[in-house]
Amino acid sequence: MIILLFVSGLAASMFFVLPSPQDDHFYYQAFVERLAGGHFDLSIPGFHGADILAVPFFWLNHSPVAQIEFQMFCVLLLPLLGFLAGRRLFGSAWHGVMLSAAVTMMPFSSFVMLRGWTGPSYLCLLLLTLFAIAGKKWWSWIPWAFAILTKPFAVALLPLFFVFPRSKSSWRMLSIVALGLFFPTLYVVAQYLQVGHVLVGVHTTITEKTVWQGPLRILLNWAHTFQILFSVHNYYFPNPALTGPGNMMHTTPVLIFLGIFALLEPKKYFPNIRFPAALACGILVAIGLNTLLDHMDHIYMETGILLLIVASLPALRKHPCWIPFALFTLHFQWFYFFLQFRTPFHITLPFLMIVPAIVDGIFLLWVLALIPNMLKSFSRFLDGNPLKRWIFGSTRSTRIQFFRYFFVGGSSAVVDFCVYVTLLHFGIHYLLAQFVAYCIGFVWNYLFSILWVFQTSKQFAREIIATFIITMFGLLWTELLLFGMVDFFGVGEIVAKIIATAIVLFWNFGARKVFVFRK
């Protein structure tokens, strides 16, 4: 159900953006059309592993953006593949949901497909390879080979094949690895025979001889790597790094930190010690290959970043207090994606809200489900402390009731005030804004009053009616106070709201105490 919500959110977001084919897309689309016509033309610049898989989409409708349509399809697969990979790697649905949420909240890795980049398909192939490796599937070499043909950095997954061997027979495992490397090698040889040299992606001026950088550039790239890994924002000065906003890391540094932390304490977080060792090797290989090029780029670092996210999951499980920090900082990715691509992709506001709102809602439901256990733990912690009686004890005492109502009324007043100010900001008349805000605050207040402040009786219908009448009187007093202070005494709308709320607080408590919750 959760994964379906993630997929639905990504699908809904696509209605609020428009594709804008640029640069690399035209090479990829040309290769797709040539291959669909029966010509394996490797003289077309680009790594074309994902483009081979896009050919059926062109056969279906002969679309000039068939390659982008295939990437859209891959975007919808990301939550499911993230869940399957996480669950299989750790044997837990919880890890699957966390990995799925992480990749769902990475728009720079998914929605770059709108310009024709192959980020979504590459990430799908990486996740499918991880799932297959952990499941000891004989076909694990197939998505791995296509991933290498899409971005050669996927070769960094090689160490993981030795963590989950398919059998005790090492030659079978080696044959799977050999198959995964054979087809990319065959691709390179075929391209060399066709073109006379190896094409380095879409960079037509770079060859297999000129792509490698000198020691100074490599050193600078390693320095930039650490800045990228621990930056929550998506921009830094472009020279000498040669990057723009979209080349910064496309996830949260919280997960990067937790991943490194878990790798430094492997026995504490991983039952199989070979697993973190393979992850660490893969990360170093993936990022190390990027440092040999002219600049650091998250698209190139994506394999290493994904392995760091995988490494972070056991630490996140053991220290769930980090989840809200990881979730909060993942929201920056949507904001920076909007800043960079709002014009070419015609991004509208709902795009920024749909997926983050779904993920936030699921997180809040998870927190609410944990509240009873959290309260029990807190109650045990307060054993022997007089404060326990005021928080968890009987509510027959008026002093205890007022103590608790102070927090309930205060929190509902905050909800009331935030809604009121928001409505004022959008030009709603202050009396109407007060009516809406008061009703929302009432629901909050009543729920917590019956759960924590007052003891309810069996006469539930009478309580509801009495509470409604008291609330209407409270609303009437608040509206009258607001009207008098704003229209007759010239008090500001917000200041008048604060004063009226403080006065009516005592009415709400006293009336509920006397007329509703008498016992």
C-alpha positions as CSV (number, residue, x, y, z in Angstrom):
1,M,0.0,0.0,0.0
2,I,2.8,2.4,0.9
3,I,4.7,1.7,-2.3
4,L,1.5,2.2,-4.3
5,L,1.1,5.6,-2.7
6,F,4.7,6.5,-3.6
7,V,4.1,5.4,-7.2
8,S,0.8,7.4,-7.3
9,G,2.5,10.5,-6.1
10,L,5.2,10.3,-8.7
11,A,2.6,9.7,-11.4
12,A,0.5,12.6,-10.2
13,S,3.5,14.9,-10.2
14,M,4.0,14.2,-13.9
15,F,0.8,16.1,-14.7
16,F,2.4,19.4,-13.4
17,V,5.5,19.3,-15.6
18,L,6.3,19.2,-19.3
19,P,9.2,17.4,-21.0
20,S,11.8,19.6,-22.6
21,P,14.1,17.4,-24.7
22,Q,17.7,18.8,-24.5
23,D,21.3,17.9,-25.5
24,D,21.8,14.2,-24.6
25,H,18.2,13.2,-25.5
26,F,18.8,13.7,-29.2
27,Y,21.7,11.3,-29.2
28,Y,19.8,8.7,-27.2
29,Q,16.6,9.1,-29.3
30,A,18.6,8.7,-32.5
31,F,20.2,5.5,-31.3
32,V,16.7,4.1,-30.3
33,E,15.3,4.9,-33.8
34,R,18.3,3.4,-35.5
35,L,18.2,0.2,-33.4
36,A,14.4,0.0,-33.9
37,G,15.1,0.0,-37.6
38,G,17.6,-2.9,-37.3
39,H,20.9,-0.8,-37.2
40,F,23.2,-1.2,-34.2
41,D,24.9,2.2,-34.8
42,L,27.6,2.7,-32.1
43,S,28.9,5.8,-33.9
44,I,26.1,7.8,-32.2
45,P,27.6,9.4,-29.0
46,G,26.4,8.2,-25.6
47,F,26.3,5.2,-23.4
48,H,23.3,3.3,-24.8
49,G,22.5,0.5,-22.4
50,A,19.2,2.0,-21.3
51,D,18.4,3.0,-24.9
52,I,18.4,-0.6,-26.0
53,L,15.6,-1.2,-23.5
54,A,13.7,1.8,-24.8
55,V,13.3,0.4,-28.3
56,P,9.9,-1.3,-27.5
57,F,8.5,2.0,-26.6
58,F,9.4,3.4,-30.0
59,W,7.9,0.3,-31.7
60,L,4.6,1.0,-29.9
61,N,4.0,4.6,-31.1
62,H,7.1,5.8,-33.1
63,S,7.2,8.8,-30.8
64,P,10.0,11.4,-31.2
65,V,10.4,11.3,-27.4
66,A,10.1,7.5,-26.9
67,Q,13.3,7.5,-25.0
68,I,11.8,10.0,-22.5
69,E,8.6,8.0,-22.3
70,F,10.7,5.0,-21.3
71,Q,12.4,7.0,-18.6
72,M,9.0,8.1,-17.3
73,F,8.1,4.4,-17.0
74,C,11.3,3.8,-15.0
75,V,10.4,6.7,-12.6
76,L,7.2,4.8,-11.7
77,L,9.3,1.6,-11.1
78,L,11.7,3.3,-8.7
79,P,9.6,2.9,-5.4
80,L,8.9,-0.8,-6.1
81,L,12.5,-1.6,-7.0
82,G,13.8,0.3,-4.0
83,F,11.4,-1.7,-1.7
84,L,12.4,-5.0,-3.2
85,A,16.1,-4.3,-3.0
86,G,16.0,-3.0,0.6
87,R,13.8,-5.9,1.7
88,R,16.0,-8.5,0.0
89,L,19.3,-7.0,1.2
90,F,18.3,-6.9,4.9
91,G,15.4,-9.4,5.1
92,S,13.0,-6.7,6.4
93,A,10.1,-4.8,4.9
94,W,11.1,-1.8,7.1
95,H,14.4,-1.5,5.3
96,G,12.5,-1.8,2.0
97,V,10.2,1.0,2.8
98,M,13.0,3.3,3.9
99,L,15.0,2.7,0.7
100,S,11.9,3.2,-1.4
101,A,11.2,6.5,0.4
102,A,14.8,7.6,-0.1
103,V,14.8,7.1,-3.9
104,T,11.3,8.5,-4.2
105,M,12.4,11.7,-2.6
106,M,15.3,12.2,-5.1
107,P,13.8,14.3,-8.0
108,F,17.2,15.1,-9.5
109,S,17.7,11.4,-10.1
110,S,14.2,10.8,-11.4
111,F,12.7,13.8,-13.0
112,V,15.9,14.7,-15.0
113,M,14.2,12.4,-17.5
114,L,12.2,15.4,-18.6
115,R,15.3,16.6,-20.5
116,G,16.1,13.2,-21.8
117,W,18.8,12.0,-19.3
118,T,18.9,8.4,-18.3
119,G,19.0,8.8,-14.5
120,P,15.8,6.9,-13.7
121,S,16.6,3.9,-15.8
122,Y,20.2,3.7,-14.5
123,L,18.9,3.9,-10.9
124,C,16.3,1.2,-11.7
125,L,19.0,-1.1,-13.1
126,L,21.2,-0.6,-10.0
127,L,18.3,-1.4,-7.7
128,L,17.3,-4.4,-9.7
129,T,20.9,-5.6,-9.7
130,L,21.1,-5.3,-5.9
131,F,17.8,-7.2,-5.6
132,A,19.1,-10.0,-7.8
133,I,22.5,-10.2,-6.1
134,A,21.0,-10.5,-2.6
135,G,18.5,-13.0,-3.9
136,K,21.2,-15.1,-5.5
137,K,19.5,-14.9,-8.8
138,W,21.3,-16.5,-11.8
139,W,20.2,-13.5,-14.0
140,S,21.8,-10.9,-11.8
141,W,24.4,-10.3,-14.5
142,I,21.7,-9.0,-17.0
143,P,20.7,-5.8,-15.2
144,W,24.3,-5.3,-14.1
145,A,25.5,-5.4,-17.7
146,F,22.8,-3.0,-18.9
147,A,23.7,-0.7,-15.9
148,I,27.4,-0.7,-16.9
149,L,26.4,0.1,-20.5
150,T,24.3,3.0,-19.3
151,K,26.9,4.4,-16.9
152,P,30.2,2.5,-16.5
153,F,30.4,3.4,-12.8
154,A,28.0,0.5,-12.2
155,V,31.1,-1.7,-12.3
156,A,31.4,-0.7,-8.6
157,L,28.7,-3.3,-7.7
158,L,31.3,-6.1,-8.4
159,P,32.3,-6.6,-4.8
160,L,28.7,-7.4,-3.8
161,F,28.7,-10.5,-5.9
162,F,31.2,-12.0,-3.4
163,V,28.9,-11.2,-0.4
164,F,25.9,-13.2,-1.6
165,P,27.4,-16.2,-3.5
166,R,24.9,-18.3,-5.3
167,S,26.4,-21.5,-4.2
168,K,29.6,-22.9,-2.6
169,S,30.9,-23.5,-6.1
170,S,33.0,-20.4,-6.8
171,W,33.2,-21.0,-10.6
172,R,29.4,-20.4,-10.9
173,M,29.7,-17.1,-9.2
174,L,32.7,-16.1,-11.3
175,S,30.8,-17.1,-14.5
176,I,27.9,-14.8,-13.5
177,V,30.4,-11.9,-12.9
178,A,32.2,-12.8,-16.2
179,L,28.9,-12.6,-18.1
180,G,28.1,-9.2,-16.6
181,L,31.5,-7.9,-17.7
182,F,31.6,-9.7,-21.1
183,F,28.8,-7.8,-22.8
184,P,30.0,-4.3,-21.9
185,T,33.4,-5.4,-23.1
186,L,31.9,-6.7,-26.4
187,Y,30.1,-3.4,-26.7
188,V,33.3,-1.4,-26.4
189,V,35.1,-3.7,-28.9
190,A,32.3,-3.3,-31.4
191,Q,32.3,0.5,-31.0
192,Y,36.1,0.6,-31.5
193,L,35.7,-1.5,-34.7
194,Q,32.9,0.8,-36.0
195,V,34.3,4.2,-35.0
196,G,38.0,3.7,-34.6
197,H,38.0,4.8,-31.0
198,V,35.9,4.5,-27.9
199,L,33.3,7.3,-27.4
200,V,33.1,8.6,-23.9
201,G,29.4,9.2,-23.4
202,V,28.0,12.2,-25.4
203,H,31.3,14.1,-25.1
204,T,32.4,14.0,-28.7
205,T,35.7,15.7,-28.1
206,I,36.9,13.2,-25.5
207,T,38.3,9.8,-26.2
208,E,39.5,6.9,-24.1
209,K,43.0,8.5,-24.1
210,T,42.0,12.1,-23.2
211,V,39.3,11.4,-20.6
212,W,41.8,10.9,-17.7
213,Q,42.9,13.8,-15.6
214,G,46.3,14.7,-14.0
215,P,47.1,14.5,-10.3
216,L,46.1,18.1,-9.5
217,R,42.6,17.8,-10.9
218,I,42.1,14.4,-9.2
219,L,43.2,16.0,-5.9
220,L,40.7,18.8,-6.4
221,N,38.0,16.4,-7.3
222,W,38.5,14.4,-4.0
223,A,38.3,17.7,-2.1
224,H,35.0,18.6,-3.9
225,T,33.7,15.1,-3.1
226,F,33.7,15.7,0.6
227,Q,32.0,19.1,0.0
228,I,29.3,17.4,-2.1
229,L,28.7,14.5,0.3
230,F,28.0,16.7,3.3
231,S,26.2,19.6,1.6
232,V,22.4,20.0,2.0
233,H,22.3,22.6,-0.8
234,N,22.8,22.1,-4.5
235,Y,25.2,24.8,-5.5
236,Y,28.7,25.9,-5.0
237,F,31.1,28.2,-7.0
238,P,31.4,26.6,-10.4
239,N,35.1,27.1,-11.0
240,P,37.4,25.2,-10.7
241,A,34.7,22.5,-9.9
242,L,33.1,23.0,-13.3
243,T,29.6,22.1,-11.9
244,G,26.2,23.7,-11.7
245,P,23.3,23.3,-9.2
246,G,22.2,20.0,-10.7
247,N,25.6,18.4,-10.1
248,M,25.5,18.5,-6.4
249,M,24.5,15.5,-4.4
250,H,20.9,14.6,-4.9
251,T,20.0,13.1,-1.5
252,T,20.5,14.2,2.1
253,P,23.8,14.4,3.9
254,V,22.1,12.8,6.9
255,L,22.0,9.5,5.1
256,I,25.5,9.9,3.9
257,F,26.7,10.5,7.5
258,L,24.8,7.5,8.8
259,G,26.1,5.4,6.0
260,I,29.7,6.3,6.8
261,F,29.0,5.9,10.5
262,A,27.6,2.4,10.0
263,L,30.6,1.4,7.8
264,L,33.0,2.5,10.5
265,E,31.2,0.3,13.1
266,P,30.4,-2.7,10.9
267,K,30.0,-5.3,13.7
268,K,27.4,-3.1,15.4
269,Y,25.1,-2.8,12.4
270,F,25.8,-5.7,10.0
271,P,25.5,-9.4,10.9
272,N,27.4,-10.3,7.8
273,I,30.8,-8.5,8.1
274,R,31.5,-9.0,4.4
275,F,28.5,-6.9,3.4
276,P,29.8,-3.6,4.8
277,A,33.3,-4.4,3.4
278,A,31.8,-4.9,-0.1
279,L,29.8,-1.7,0.3
280,A,32.9,0.3,1.3
281,C,34.9,-1.1,-1.7
282,G,32.0,-0.3,-4.1
283,I,31.7,3.3,-2.8
284,L,35.4,3.9,-3.2
285,V,35.5,2.5,-6.7
286,A,32.4,4.4,-7.8
287,I,33.5,7.7,-6.5
288,G,37.1,7.1,-7.3
289,L,36.3,6.6,-11.0
290,N,34.6,9.9,-11.0
291,T,37.6,11.7,-9.5
292,L,39.6,10.6,-12.5
293,L,37.4,12.7,-14.8
294,D,37.3,16.5,-15.3
295,H,34.7,17.2,-12.6
296,M,32.6,15.7,-9.9
297,D,29.0,15.0,-10.9
298,H,26.2,13.3,-8.9
299,I,25.0,11.5,-12.0
300,Y,28.5,9.9,-12.1
301,M,28.6,9.4,-8.3
302,E,25.1,7.9,-8.2
303,T,26.4,4.3,-7.7
304,G,28.5,5.4,-4.7
305,I,25.7,7.5,-3.3
306,L,23.2,4.6,-3.6
307,L,25.6,2.3,-1.8
308,L,26.0,4.9,1.0
309,I,22.2,5.1,1.3
310,V,22.0,1.3,1.6
311,A,24.8,1.4,4.3
312,S,22.8,4.0,6.2
313,L,19.7,1.8,6.6
314,P,20.9,-0.4,9.6
315,A,22.0,2.8,11.4
316,L,18.6,4.4,10.7
317,R,16.9,1.3,12.0
318,K,18.9,1.4,15.2
319,H,18.6,5.1,15.7
320,P,15.2,6.1,14.3
321,C,15.5,9.6,15.8
322,W,17.4,10.5,12.7
323,I,14.5,9.7,10.4
324,P,12.8,13.2,10.7
325,F,16.1,14.9,10.1
326,A,16.7,12.8,7.0
327,L,13.2,13.4,5.8
328,F,13.3,17.2,6.4
329,T,16.6,17.6,4.5
330,L,15.3,15.5,1.6
331,H,12.7,18.2,1.0
332,F,15.5,20.6,-0.1
333,Q,16.0,18.4,-3.2
334,W,12.5,19.3,-4.5
335,F,13.0,23.0,-3.8
336,Y,16.3,23.1,-5.6
337,F,14.9,21.1,-8.5
338,F,12.2,23.7,-8.8
339,L,14.7,26.5,-8.8
340,Q,16.8,24.9,-11.5
341,F,14.2,23.5,-13.9
342,R,11.0,25.5,-13.2
343,T,11.3,27.4,-16.6
344,P,12.3,24.6,-19.0
345,F,10.0,22.0,-17.4
346,H,7.1,24.5,-16.8
347,I,6.9,23.3,-13.2
348,T,3.9,24.4,-11.2
349,L,3.4,24.4,-7.4
350,P,1.7,21.0,-7.0
351,F,4.8,19.3,-8.3
352,L,6.6,20.5,-5.2
353,M,4.0,19.2,-2.8
354,I,2.5,15.9,-3.9
355,V,5.3,13.4,-3.3
356,P,6.7,15.2,-0.2
357,A,3.2,15.4,1.3
358,I,2.6,11.6,0.8
359,V,5.9,10.7,2.4
360,D,5.3,13.1,5.2
361,G,1.9,11.7,5.8
362,I,3.1,8.2,6.0
363,F,5.9,9.3,8.4
364,L,3.3,11.0,10.7
365,L,1.1,7.9,10.7
366,W,4.1,5.8,11.7
367,V,4.9,8.2,14.5
368,L,1.2,8.1,15.7
369,A,1.4,4.3,15.7
370,L,4.5,4.5,18.0
371,I,3.0,7.0,20.5
372,P,1.4,4.4,22.8
373,N,4.8,2.6,23.2
374,M,6.6,5.9,23.6
375,L,4.1,6.9,26.3
376,K,4.6,3.6,28.1
377,S,8.4,4.0,28.0
378,F,8.1,7.6,29.3
379,S,5.8,6.4,32.1
380,R,8.3,3.8,33.2
381,F,11.0,6.4,33.1
382,L,9.0,8.6,35.5
383,D,8.4,5.9,38.0
384,G,8.9,7.4,41.5
385,N,8.8,11.0,40.1
386,P,5.8,13.2,41.3
387,L,5.6,14.5,37.8
388,K,4.1,11.1,36.7
389,R,0.9,11.8,38.6
390,W,0.4,15.1,36.8
391,I,1.0,13.5,33.4
392,F,-0.3,9.9,33.6
393,G,-2.3,9.9,36.9
394,S,-6.1,10.3,37.5
395,T,-7.7,13.4,36.2
396,R,-10.2,13.9,39.1
397,S,-8.2,16.7,40.5
398,T,-9.1,20.2,39.1
399,R,-5.5,21.3,39.5
400,I,-4.3,18.4,37.3
401,Q,-7.0,19.0,34.8
402,F,-6.1,22.7,34.5
403,F,-2.4,21.7,34.2
404,R,-3.1,19.4,31.3
405,Y,-5.6,21.7,29.7
406,F,-3.0,24.4,29.7
407,F,-1.0,22.3,27.3
408,V,-4.0,21.1,25.3
409,G,-5.5,24.6,25.1
410,G,-2.1,26.0,24.3
411,S,-1.4,23.6,21.4
412,S,-4.9,24.1,20.0
413,A,-4.4,27.8,20.2
414,V,-1.2,27.4,18.2
415,V,-3.1,25.4,15.6
416,D,-5.9,28.0,15.6
417,F,-3.5,30.9,15.3
418,C,-1.4,29.4,12.5
419,V,-4.6,28.7,10.4
420,Y,-5.8,32.3,11.2
421,V,-2.6,34.0,10.1
422,T,-2.4,31.8,7.0
423,L,-5.9,32.7,5.9
424,L,-5.2,36.4,6.6
425,H,-2.1,36.1,4.4
426,F,-4.3,34.9,1.5
427,G,-6.7,37.9,1.9
428,I,-9.5,36.2,3.8
429,H,-11.5,38.6,6.0
430,Y,-10.4,38.3,9.7
431,L,-13.9,37.3,11.0
432,L,-14.2,34.5,8.4
433,A,-10.6,33.5,9.0
434,Q,-11.3,33.3,12.8
435,F,-14.4,31.1,12.2
436,V,-12.4,28.5,10.1
437,A,-9.4,28.6,12.5
438,Y,-11.6,28.2,15.6
439,C,-13.4,25.2,14.1
440,I,-10.1,23.4,13.3
441,G,-8.7,24.3,16.8
442,F,-11.9,22.9,18.4
443,V,-11.4,19.5,16.8
444,W,-7.9,19.4,18.1
445,N,-8.9,20.6,21.5
446,Y,-11.8,18.2,21.9
447,L,-9.9,15.1,20.9
448,F,-7.0,15.7,23.3
449,S,-9.4,16.8,26.1
450,I,-11.3,13.5,26.1
451,L,-8.0,11.5,25.7
452,W,-5.9,13.2,28.3
453,V,-7.6,16.0,30.3
454,F,-11.1,15.0,31.4
455,Q,-12.7,11.7,32.3
456,T,-15.5,10.9,29.8
457,S,-18.8,9.5,30.9
458,K,-21.1,7.0,29.2
459,Q,-23.4,9.8,28.0
460,F,-21.3,10.4,24.9
461,A,-24.2,12.1,23.0
462,R,-24.8,14.6,25.8
463,E,-21.0,15.4,25.9
464,I,-20.9,16.1,22.2
465,I,-23.9,18.4,22.3
466,A,-22.7,20.2,25.4
467,T,-19.2,20.6,23.9
468,F,-20.7,21.9,20.6
469,I,-22.8,24.5,22.5
470,I,-19.8,25.7,24.6
471,T,-17.7,25.9,21.4
472,M,-20.3,28.0,19.7
473,F,-20.4,30.4,22.7
474,G,-16.6,30.5,22.7
475,L,-16.6,31.3,19.0
476,L,-19.2,34.0,19.6
477,W,-17.1,35.6,22.4
478,T,-14.0,35.5,20.2
479,E,-15.7,37.0,17.2
480,L,-17.2,39.8,19.4
481,L,-13.9,40.5,21.1
482,L,-12.1,40.6,17.7
483,F,-14.7,42.9,16.2
484,G,-14.7,45.3,19.1
485,M,-10.9,45.5,19.3
486,V,-10.3,45.7,15.6
487,D,-13.1,47.9,14.4
488,F,-13.7,50.1,17.5
489,F,-10.3,50.3,19.2
490,G,-8.0,49.9,16.2
491,V,-6.1,47.0,17.6
492,G,-4.2,44.9,15.0
493,E,-5.8,41.8,13.7
494,I,-3.1,39.5,15.0
495,V,-2.7,41.2,18.4
496,A,-6.5,41.2,18.9
497,K,-6.5,37.5,18.1
498,I,-3.9,36.7,20.8
499,I,-5.9,38.7,23.4
500,A,-9.2,37.1,22.5
501,T,-7.7,33.6,22.5
502,A,-6.2,34.1,26.0
503,I,-9.6,35.3,27.4
504,V,-11.7,32.6,25.8
505,L,-9.2,29.9,27.1
506,F,-10.6,30.3,30.6
507,W,-14.2,30.1,29.3
508,N,-13.5,26.9,27.4
509,F,-11.9,25.2,30.4
510,G,-14.5,26.4,33.0
511,A,-17.5,25.6,30.9
512,R,-16.2,22.1,30.0
513,K,-15.4,21.4,33.6
514,V,-18.8,22.4,34.9
515,F,-21.2,21.4,32.1
516,V,-19.5,18.5,30.2
517,F,-16.9,16.6,32.3
518,R,-18.4,16.9,35.8
519,K,-17.0,13.8,37.3
